[in-house]
Amino acid sequence: MDPITALLIMAVLAGAIAGSFVFLSAILGPKKRTPLKDEPFECGVESDGMPRTPMPVKFYLTALLFILFDVELAFLFPWSVVFRDLGWFGFVEMLVFFVIVGVGFVYAWKIGALEWE
């Protein structure tokens, strides 16, 4: 069997199973609403406010910086696998990539994005 066909069959089956679970839970699941069910749940701890309170931008900035540097590591692994085949060109390209990401890291550090106060 062709690998593309196998992946397509797997994707269709996974989508069908997920869709059927959602459909069946909507049909067979209980529908009685109570004030206790409508209350926000926070890991077994009583809620101490509305769930729609604004979050500090610092949380989002930290998450974005984490994703940025995590993606850097995602590029590093495949590069290390084919490092010998790429030769000096691949080394210089990855060096340029690290310099660009490093400049971004230094900039984030200088503006205080990594400070947690």
C-alpha positions in Angstrom: 0.0 0.0 0.0 1.2 3.5 -0.8 2.3 5.5 2.3 0.1 8.5 1.3 -2.9 6.2 1.1 -2.2 4.7 4.5 -1.8 8.1 6.1 -5.1 9.2 4.5 -6.9 6.1 5.7 -5.5 6.7 9.2 -6.5 10.3 9.2 -10.1 9.5 8.1 -10.4 6.7 10.7 -9.1 9.0 13.5 -11.5 11.8 12.4 -14.4 9.4 12.2 -13.7 8.0 15.7 -13.3 11.4 17.2 -16.4 12.7 15.5 -18.4 9.7 16.6 -17.3 10.2 20.2 -18.4 13.9 20.1 -21.7 13.0 18.4 -22.5 10.1 20.8 -21.7 12.2 23.9 -24.0 14.9 22.7 -26.8 12.4 22.0 -26.4 10.1 25.0 -24.9 12.4 27.6 -26.9 13.8 30.5 -28.4 17.2 29.8 -29.7 18.3 33.2 -27.9 21.6 34.1 -27.4 22.6 37.7 -25.8 25.6 39.2 -23.0 23.4 40.6 -22.2 22.1 37.1 -22.2 25.6 35.6 -19.6 26.7 38.2 -16.0 27.0 37.0 -13.8 24.1 38.2 -10.2 24.6 39.1 -8.6 21.3 40.0 -10.7 20.6 43.0 -10.1 24.1 44.6 -13.0 26.4 45.1 -13.0 29.2 42.5 -12.0 32.6 43.9 -13.2 34.8 41.1 -14.6 35.1 37.7 -12.9 33.0 35.1 -12.8 35.9 32.6 -10.5 38.1 34.7 -7.7 39.7 32.7 -4.3 38.1 32.8 -1.1 40.0 32.9 0.7 40.3 29.6 3.8 38.9 31.3 2.3 35.4 31.1 1.7 35.6 27.4 5.2 37.1 26.8 6.8 34.3 28.7 4.8 31.7 26.8 5.8 33.2 23.4 9.5 33.3 24.4 9.3 29.7 25.5 7.8 28.7 22.2 10.4 30.7 20.3 13.3 29.0 22.0 11.6 25.6 21.9 11.3 25.9 18.1 15.0 26.6 18.0 15.7 23.2 19.6 13.2 21.6 17.2 15.4 22.8 14.3 18.6 21.8 16.1 17.8 18.0 16.2 17.3 17.4 12.4 20.4 19.6 11.7 22.5 17.5 14.0 21.4 14.3 12.3 22.5 15.5 8.8 25.4 17.6 10.0 28.1 15.6 8.2 26.2 15.7 4.9 25.8 19.4 5.0 29.4 20.3 5.5 30.6 23.8 6.2 27.6 25.4 4.5 25.2 23.7 7.0 27.4 24.8 9.8 27.5 28.4 8.7 23.7 28.4 8.2 23.0 27.1 11.7 25.5 29.6 13.1 23.6 32.4 11.4 20.4 30.9 12.8 21.8 30.8 16.3 23.1 34.4 16.1 19.7 35.7 15.0 18.0 33.8 17.9 20.7 34.9 20.3 20.2 38.5 19.3 16.5 38.1 20.0 17.3 36.5 23.4 19.6 39.3 24.3 17.0 41.9 23.3 14.3 40.1 25.4 16.7 40.1 28.3 17.6 43.8 27.9 13.9 45.0 27.8 13.2 42.9 31.0 10.9 40.3 29.3 12.6 37.6 31.4 12.2 39.3 34.7 9.4 37.9 36.9 8.2 40.4 39.4 
